[in-house]
């Protein structure tokens, strides 16, 4: 029996299976944060935003950026003066200045100004009397929003807030309308205002997660996503956003646990896509078999594990070196790589695709050119 040929065939078969699986998993893992256009807060069957971002690329597609300059400083000064005089964020004058300031939204000075403005917002005190003021404007705004007329929707939501300053749904949907016009700064300010007025209003947290992710403040976005989920465990948008960050961090088990209650319900397809991307295979690749199947997942144990199989690989090289075939070393090297992955795992991210594509190419090339 040709043990050398059998060993090579086994090694290549394992490599092909591993590479193909990694490509399938990695290729379907492009997901994006959820946002929601909410009304009738209190019912967990929320209506998803009809203009939800259809891809990660769409979510990250924002307006132009500028470096901080005197123009930005003048706008901040003007807004400071208006806020002190009692103007609200939805006021036309304040909004115009915010639009001018939007290209500077990622500047530290602007974000510091946002924190200062939000600190002036007072938490809502429930008067105990239900008011329907602004309801007509709000419904008209919803119609315009769903039809994609964001400018018209902004006008109606603004009128609703003028009639009822603490109309939470109107302010939330106003922020979403601004977001879809790439006015991220105005959206951020309105949602932070809403968060301060009513900390228990979960839709503002859902949408703030998207805003901060677009601002590339992923740490802050993840904190808000966790806050939303902890405050409302029965809201699919909150579970999805937190699962998205867990998946990105390589915590695939936790991502699956967050998504399991929702994948069989009437939710967007991206929930199922993220669930598929968080299957057992990437979990094994991330932690290695030692960690996945309950072994003592320590660096020392993994190093010992690799050294042992390294010695085995070296023995194979010495055993077959007399054949003087270059492919002998390649086969043994690939076999060692598989053993390394089993023991150590590989980091999450695009490295999966690069590794899998490269090794798959080498395997196919070798199989096609190997002497029989």
N, C-alpha and C positions, 0 to 999 in steps of 0.2 A: 504493500500500500504506500502511495506517495504522500507521506505525512506533510511534507513541505507544501505541496499543492493544496492539500486539504486545509491546512492552516491559513493559507492566503485566501482561499475561497470563503472560509468562515469570517475572517477579518473584514473582507470586502463586503460580505452580505450584511454584517452588523453595521458597518459604516454607511451603506446605502440606506438601510432602514432608519438609522438615526438621522442622517442628513435629510431624507425625504420628510420625516416627521417634523423636524425643526422648520423646514421651509413652509410646510402647510400651516403650522402654528404661527410662525412669525409673520407670514404673509397676510393673515387675517386679523392682525391685532391693532389695526389703525382705528382708534376710537377717539371720542371727543366729549367734552363736558356737556351736560344737559342744561337746558334753560326752559323756563315755563311761564306761560301767560295764564295767570291764575285769577279765579273769582270764586266766590262762595267758600272762603277759607273755613276749614273745619271738616269738609268732606274729603276723604283721602283719594278719591278718584278724580284727580286733578286733570284738567285739559292741557295737553302739551302745547307749547307754542307752535302755531301753524307755520311760523317762519323759522323754525328750529334750524340750526346750521346742519347742512347735509353732509359735511365732512370736516375733518380736522383742519384741512387747508382753509375752508371757508371760515371756520371759527377764528383762526389766527389772522385772517385778512382784515387789517384795520387801516385807518387813515394815515396820512404822512406824519412824520415826526420832525421836530426841530430842537436845536440846542437852546438852552435858556438864554434869554437876552432882555434888553430893556422893554421891549414890547410886552413880553410875558410879565415882567415886573409891574408895568403900568396896569395891566389887566387885573393882577392880584390886588393892587392898591385900590382900584375902582370897585372891585367886588367887596373888599373889606369895608369900604365906606357905605356901600349899599346895604350890606348885611347888618351893619351897626344901626342903620336907619330903620331896619325892620323889613326890608325886602326879602322875600322868600326865594328859594332856588328856582322855582318855576316862573318867577317874574320875568317879563320880556327883557328888561334891561340886564338883569343878572345872566339870563340865558345867552344873550348876545355876547357878553364878555366871556362866558364859559366856552362858547364856540370858538372865539378868537384864541383862547388859552388851550384848546384841545390838542393842537400839535405838540405842546410842551408837557403833555400829561404824564410822561414818564420821568420828568425832571424832579429831582429831590425837593426843590423849592416849591413846586406845584403840589406834590403829595403832602408836604408839610402844611401847606395852606388848606388843603382839603381837611386834614385832621383838625385844624384850628376852626374852620367853619362848622364842622360837625359837632365840635365841643359846645357850640352855641345853641344847638338844637335841644329842645326840652322833650322829655318823655311824655307820651300821651296820657292824659288823665281822663278816664272814661266818665262822662257826665251821667251815665245811667239812662239816657234817653236816646232811643234809636232815631237817626235822622236820615231822610231820603234825599237831602239836598245834593244836587249835582248828579243824581242818578241818570237823568236824561242825557246829559253831556257824556257821562261815562259810557252808556250803552252806545251812543253815537260814535264815540271814540273806538269802542271795540269793533264795531262794524267796519270802520275805516281801516283799523289795524289789520283785521283779517283779510281785507281786500288789498293790503300792501300799500295803502296810502298813509305812510308814516307821518308826513308833514301835517295832513289833516287830522290824524289821530292825536298828535301832540297838541294841536290847538284845542281839541275837545277835552282831552285829559286836563289841560291847563285850566280850562273853564270849570271843570268839575272840582278841581282843587281850590279854585278861588271861591266856589260856593261852599265847599266842605274841605278845609285845609288838612283834615286827618282822614281823608278818603284813601285808605291804604292800597286798595286794588288799583285806583286811578294812578297813584304815584308809581306803583310797581310797573304798570303797563306803559306809563310815560317813559320810565327808564328803559324799558325794552324797545320802545319806538326810537329813542335816542341811540340805543345800542345798534339797531339795524341801520341807522344812518351813519354809523362809525363815529358817533359823538360819545366816545367812551367816558370822557371826563364828566359830562353832564349825567350820564347813566350812573357812574360810580357815586357821584354826589347825592343823587336822588335815592339810590338804594341804601347808602350809608345813613342818610337822613331817616329813611324808613326803618332801618335797623335800630336806630337810636330811639325813634318814636315808639316803636312796638317790637321789642326784642323777640317776641313769640311769633312774629309773622314770618313763617318759613320761606315763602316765595322770594322774599328779598335776599335771603341767604343763598338760595339756589342760583339766582341770577348774579349775585355778587361773586360767586365762585367763577362764573364765566368771565365777568369783567376783569377780575384780578389775573386770571389765566391769560387773557388777552394783553394785559399789561406786563406779562412775563413775571408776575409776582407769584410764582407757583406755591411757595411756602405759605403765603397768606391765603391763597385760594384753597389749599388743602385744609388749613385750619378752619376756614369757614364751611367747607364741605363737611367736615367732621361735626362742627357745631350744629349744622342743619340736620344731619342724620340723628344725632343724639337727642335733639329736641323733637323729632318726628320720625319714629322708626317705621311708620306705615306710609311713607311717601316715597314712591319709586324713584323720583328724580334725585332725592337726597341719597338714596342707597346707590344709585348708579354713579353719581359724581364721586362719592367716597371710594367705591369699587375701582373707579378709573385710576385714582391716585394709588390705591393699594397695588393694582396691577403694574403700574409704572414703576413702583418701588420693588417689584419682585415678590410681593406678598400675595401669591396666587390663591392660596387657600382662603385667606380672608376675603379676597375679591369674589371668589365663588360663593362663599357663605352669604355675602351681602346681596348677591344677584339671584340666588336660588329661589327665594319667595316670589320673584317677579317674572322669570323667563317664560313661564307657562301662561301668563296673563296677557291682556291686550296692551302691550308696551311696544315702543319702537324697535325696529330690527336691530339697532345697535346694541341693545341690551343682550340679545342672543349672541351677537358677534363678540362682545366682550367676554361673555361666558365661555364661548368656544376658545377664545384666546387664553383663558385662564384654566385650561385643562391640566391633567396630571403631568403631561410631558414637560411643559415649561417649568413646572414645580420641581421635577427631578433635575432638569438641566440647571436650575438655579441653585439648588442645595446639594445635589449629588445624592446617590442612593443611600449613603450613610445617614444623612439628615432626613431623607424622605421616609425611610422605613424604620425610624425610631432608634437608630444607633446613637452613640454618643457623638454628637456633632461638634467636635472640637478641632481646632487647627492641627494640634499634635497628632490626633488619630488619622486625619486626612493625609498629613505628611508621611506618616508611617505606611499608610495604605499605598500611597504613590511610590514610595521607595521600594516596597516589596514587589510591585508590578513592574517597576523600572528594572529591577534585577532580573525578573523573568524575561522582560523584553531584551535585555542585554544578552542573556543566555541564548535566546532565540537567534540573535544576530551572530553570535559566536558559532552556534550550531550550524548555521547555513552559510557562513561567510566563505566557505570553501567553494561554493558554487559561483562566487564572484559575479553575481548579478546585481545590478543597481536596484532593480525592483525588489530584491530581498530586503534591502534597508528601508525602502519606501513602505512595503507591506508591514514590516515590524514597527516602523514609526507610526503608521496609521493605527495599528493595533494598540500601541502605547497611548495614542491620543484618545482612543475610545475609553481605555481604562482610566485615563486622567479625568475625562468627563464624568465617568461613573462615580469616581471618588470625590471629585472637587466641585463639579458643576461649572457652568459658564455664566457670566453676567447677563442680565436681561438687556434687551435693546437691539439695535441694528447689528451688533456683533454676531447674533445668531445667524442672520441671513448671510453675512460675509463668510463665516466659517462653513456653514452648510453648503453654500454654493461652490466654494473652493474645493472642499473635500469630495463633493459629489462629482465635480468635473474630473478630479484626479482619479477617482474610482472608475468612472466610465472610460476614461482614456486608457487606464491600465488594462481594464477588462477587454477592451477592443484590440489592444496590441500585445496582450500576453501570448506567449507561445503555448500551444496546446500539445 
